[in-house]
Amino acid sequence: MLSFDQARTMARGAAPAGYRLQTIAPIPGAGRYRTLYVDARWRSRRGEVDAGGASVHRTVYGPKFRRSDGERLAQVAARIRADYKQAKDRGVIPATLRVSVRTDPGYGILVDVGGLTDRFLYGERAAGAPYGREAMTLLQVLEEIHGAYQRDGSDSFQDCYQVRYSGRVKLLSEAQQAEAKEARAARRRPAAPISSRR
């Protein structure tokens, strides 16, 4: 019979790169243990331990996945939208940001972020980097919020792309913000009346 200490030692040894063992618990009557690993962003991976060794499942879960399991894409987008608002209120991201969260049937959950200057976006930009150092730090925080409800079972070795939702976070330049503003204004303009023919 596999003891708890033996199972924990085996589970720790099987921890994926960047992850640590968070919990281990026996499965009643099965002679096996369930394990949960987390990384620095509180994404998790599940696994099992038995007398033959420890295994870790491929699928990665976002830290808030369980709260929204089974919800439609629009509902997940609404949660992400609320999380961005809460992040502003707590000072995690600047309150001046204009964050737009929308869903697209072909592209998943799309986030456009305005309220930024080109100086902030591109200042201290390293060669090959899309944005400057400060903007890249902000982008990472925004992407963590975007991915909090994710379930990712992708496997690059088998060319398998399997995610709960796709999408992206985009920091808009001043020119892109101006274009978006003009597009919004155009949508609000009343359509020109069609003259009746006699």
Secondary structure, DSSP 8 states (H G I E B T S, - for coil): ---HHHHHHHHHHT--TT-EEEEEEEETTTTEEEEEEE-TT--EEEEEEETTEEEE-S-EE-TTHHHHTT--HHHHHHHHHHHHHHHHHTTSS-TT-EEEEEEETTTEEEEEEES--HHHHHTT--TT-SS-HHHHHHHHHHHHHHTTT-EE--BGGGTB--BS--EEEEE--HHHHHHHHHHHHHHHS---------
